[in-house]
Amino acid sequence: MAYKITDACIACGACAAGCPVEAISEGDGKYEINADLCIECGACADNCPVGAPVQE
């Protein structure tokens, strides 16, 4: 299951910087993960300081 970013996101960009497949982009007030590109590696969750990315 792909990861998604919850409302806990503080829009710091740490998740996007750590994504090896560039599946994360800045959305409206928080970052968003393209589920079609996500390889479920967990790098976004590992890099997030607030634990916003979670596996669906």
PyMOL commands that set and color helices and strands:
alter all, ss='L'
color gray80, all
select helices_A, chain A and resi 14-18+43-47
alter helices_A, ss='H'
color red, helices_A
select strands_A, chain A and resi 3-5+24-26+31-33+53-55
alter strands_A, ss='S'
color yellow, strands_A
deselect
rebuild
show_as cartoon
